[in-house]
Amino acid sequence: MNLLARYLLMAGALTVAASALAADAPPEPPKVNVPPPPPIPADDESVPEPDISISQREDATATEYRINGRLYMIKVKPKVGPEYYLVDDRGDGNMIRRDAIDSGFRVPRWVIKRF
């Protein structure tokens, strides 16, 4: 069998296989009319501004952050040393010390392949 005959035979087999796959394709699902989401208000009244109070002591400055009267974070800046935060993560009133407000999540930046 020569080369041209082999190519024609393979092209015919691929055509038959493609038509068989097209016949088995599932029908498209019916389109559902979904209403658009409600518009976002122009002035963002849903996010309250925190009440901030600063208290100065002889050894540190404490900045308290409250929303609706509930204390959720204290930023402490000592006269000597780095600042740290006391954060109420669970909303139960127990403060946890954090050296930064960073969550610690880092996106991997590995280079797999350059083009």
C-alpha positions in Angstrom: 0.0 0.0 0.0 1.5 3.3 -1.0 1.7 6.4 1.2 -1.2 8.2 -0.5 -3.5 5.3 0.1 -2.5 5.2 3.8 -3.3 8.9 4.2 -6.6 8.6 2.5 -7.5 5.6 4.7 -6.6 7.5 7.9 -8.5 10.6 6.8 -11.6 8.4 6.1 -11.3 6.8 9.5 -11.0 10.1 11.3 -14.0 11.4 9.4 -16.1 8.4 10.5 -14.9 8.8 14.1 -15.6 12.5 14.2 -19.2 12.0 12.8 -19.8 9.3 15.4 -18.7 11.6 18.2 -20.8 14.4 17.0 -23.9 12.2 16.9 -23.4 11.3 20.6 -23.1 14.9 21.8 -25.6 15.7 24.5 -28.3 18.3 23.6 -27.8 21.9 24.9 -29.5 22.6 28.2 -32.5 24.9 28.0 -31.7 28.6 28.7 -33.0 29.9 31.9 -33.9 33.6 32.3 -32.1 34.7 35.4 -32.7 38.3 36.7 -29.6 40.5 37.1 -28.2 41.1 40.6 -29.4 44.1 42.5 -27.4 47.3 41.9 -24.7 48.3 44.3 -25.6 51.5 46.2 -23.5 54.5 45.2 -22.6 55.5 48.7 -21.5 52.4 50.6 -23.6 52.7 53.7 -23.4 48.9 54.4 -19.8 49.2 55.7 -19.7 51.2 58.9 -16.7 53.5 59.7 -14.8 52.4 62.8 -14.7 54.7 65.8 -11.0 55.4 66.5 -9.7 56.5 69.9 -6.0 57.2 70.7 -4.7 57.1 74.2 -1.2 58.2 75.1 0.7 56.7 77.9 4.3 57.3 79.1 5.6 54.0 77.5 3.3 53.5 74.5 0.5 54.8 72.3 -2.7 52.7 72.0 -5.1 53.2 69.1 -8.5 51.4 69.7 -10.8 50.5 66.8 -14.5 50.0 67.5 -17.5 49.3 65.3 -21.0 49.7 66.9 -19.3 50.1 70.3 -17.5 46.8 70.1 -13.8 46.8 70.4 -12.2 44.6 67.7 -8.6 45.8 67.5 -5.9 47.7 69.4 -2.8 49.0 67.8 0.0 49.4 70.3 3.1 51.5 69.4 5.6 51.4 72.2 8.2 54.1 72.6 10.9 51.4 72.1 10.4 48.5 69.7 8.1 47.6 66.9 4.3 48.1 67.0 2.0 45.2 67.4 -1.8 44.6 67.3 -4.3 43.0 69.7 -7.0 41.5 67.5 -10.4 39.9 68.4 -10.5 37.3 65.7 -13.5 35.3 66.9 -15.6 38.1 68.3 -15.6 36.6 71.8 -13.7 39.5 73.4 -10.4 37.6 73.8 -7.6 39.5 72.1 -4.8 37.7 70.3 -1.4 39.4 69.8 -0.2 39.8 66.2 3.0 41.4 65.1 1.3 42.4 61.8 -2.2 42.4 60.4 -0.9 40.2 57.6 -2.8 36.9 57.2 0.3 35.0 56.2 -1.2 33.8 52.8 1.3 34.0 50.0 0.7 33.4 46.4 3.3 31.0 44.9 5.5 32.8 42.4 7.5 29.9 41.0 8.6 30.2 37.4 7.7 26.9 35.6 8.7 27.9 32.1 9.6 31.1 30.4 8.7 31.8 26.8 
